[in-house]
Amino acid sequence: MRREQEANHAETLAFVVMPDHFHWLFSLQGQRSLSVSVNTVKSFSAREINRILGRRGKVWQRGFYDRAIRREEDLEHVARYIVANPLRAGIVDAIGDYPFWDAKWL
C-alpha cells in the first residue's frame, strides 16, 4: 500500500491487514485502475510475505470486493469499521493491541 502511495497511484486513508485478507480505504490517483492497484498490492505483498517466511503459495483470498464512497462524511465511519475488524474477528480485545492497521484520522 505504501508503494502505491509513494508512486502517486493511491492515497491510503485507512487499512487493516488480517491473517488472509486486508481492508484498504484509499483514493485512486492519476490514471491507475482499481484492479491494477489492488492486484499490485496483493502480488507484491504476497511475494514479500512468502520470502520472509521462507515459504511459497497463496497468501490472500482470491479476488476483491470494492465499494465506492460517495460522501466525504462517510469516510471516517468506514475507516473506523475497517480498523475494528480484528476486534470483530476476536483476534484482540482492544485495537491498540493489534499492530497491523492505520487510519488518517485515528
C-alpha positions, 0 to 999 in steps of 0.5 A: 500500500505504501508503494502505491502511495509513494508512486502517486497511484493511491492515497491510503486513508485507512487499512487493516491487514488480517491473517488472509485478507486486508481492508484498504480505504484509499483514493485512486490517483492519476490514471491507475485502475482499481484492479491494477492497484489492488492486484499490485498490492496483493502480488507484491505483498504476497511475494514479500510475505512468502520470502520472509517466511521462507515459504511459497503459495497463496497468501490472500483470498482470491479476488476483491470486493470494492465499494465506492464512497460517495460522501466525504462524511462517510469516510471516517465511519468506514475507516473506523469499521475497517480498523475494528475488524480484528476486534470483530474477528476476536483476534484482540480485545482492544485495537491498540493491541493489534499492530497491523492497521492505520487510519488518517484520522485515528 
